[in-house]
C-alpha cells in the first residue's frame, strides 16, 4: 500500500538521520529542546516530501538535511513555507558554513564508526579519542599489543570503506 | 622464505593514530624509508585522523532524539499525504472525465455553518455532509462539506455525481480526519439539470450519504 511505503520512507529518514539532526538542531537552537524538535520535524517532513534528495550519497543527503535544518532554525524558513499548503521543492543552494561542514563530516564519521564491529570501534575509541597507547589499550582490553596493532589496522580500513560508501573521501 | 616486512605490516594504523610507543614509532619510521608497501599503506590511512577529529563526544555518546519525534513525524507525513492525495485525485478526475475543472479543497476544524442542504444518511455512519449545486456557465459548481466523527482512525471517501441517465462521474476523493471537515468546491461540466444525485461513497463502493436536488 502506498501509505505504508510512505510511512516506511519517514521511518527510514528518522532511523538514518534523526540522531544527527537532533544533535545538530540542539546546537543550532542553543539547547532549546522544543525548538530543536520542531526543526527536526520540519526537516524530516521536507525530506519526506522530496525523497529524491535521498537518491544520492549519504554525504549529499546529509548536507541537504543540515542545510535545511539550519535555514529553518536560523532563517525562519519554516514560517514562509508553512503559509502555502503545497510546498514545492526548493533545494537549498546556499553553501554550508564551515561549522556546519565540520559537524556534517563529524556525523558521517560517527555513523561510519557505528557500522564497525564492536571490537573495531572500541579499539579506535581507545587509541584515538582517549589517547591510549598500544600498550595501554592492550592492558585495558586484555589482549596482546600485537593484536591491538592488527585490530587498529583492520578497523581503520573498515572505517575507510564505510566512509567511501557514504561519499566521504579523505 | 621469511620476510622481515611482516613485522611492520600492521603498524600503519597505530602509527597514524599516534598510538605507537616511541621505540615502535622509531623503528617503523626507519622501515618506511625502505618499504614502499608500508609507506603506501600509511598514505592510504593518513587522512583518517583528520576526519576522526571532527567527531565530537556527543556524536559518539548519542543523546537520542525525543521518543515522540517519530510518531509526530509520521502523523504529519500522513496528513500531508492526504492533502496531496486530494489534489492529485482532483486533477486526475479532471483529466479523465473532463467533468471537473477545478477542485478547491481544504480541511478545516469542524464547526461553522456551510451553505447547502444536508445529505441523507443511508445508515448509521459517523459522517455528515452538506451539499449544494449552483449553475455556472457551461456547467455547475458543486459545493460540499463533509465532517467525519469516526473513532477508528481515518476513512477514505469519494464524491460521485449520478447523472439522469444512470451514468456516474467521480468528482473527488479525500481522506477523512476525525474531528475535521473536508470542504470542497468543484466546477464540473455537468449541468445542474443533469445531476440526479450526489453520493458520498467509501472506496469499496458503499454509498453512505445521498443528496438530491
Interface residues (C-beta under 8 A of the other chain):
Chain A: X3 X6 X7 X9 X10 X11 X13 X14 X18 X19 X20 X21 X22 X23 X26 X33 X37 X40 X41 X44 X45 X48 X49 X85 X86 X102 X103 X105 X106 X107 X109 X110 X113 X124 X125 X127 X128 X129 X131 X132 X133 X134 X135 X137 X146 X148 X149 X150 X152 X153 X154 X155 X156 X157 X159 X160 X163 X168 X169 X170
Chain B: X9 X10 X11 X12 X13 X14 X16 X17 X18 X19 X20 X21 X24 X44 X45 X46 X47 X48 X49 X50 X51 X52 X54 X55 X56 X57 X58 X59 X60 X62 X63 X64 X65 X66 X68 X69 X70 X72 X73 X74 X76 X77 X78 X80 X81 X83 X84 X87 X106
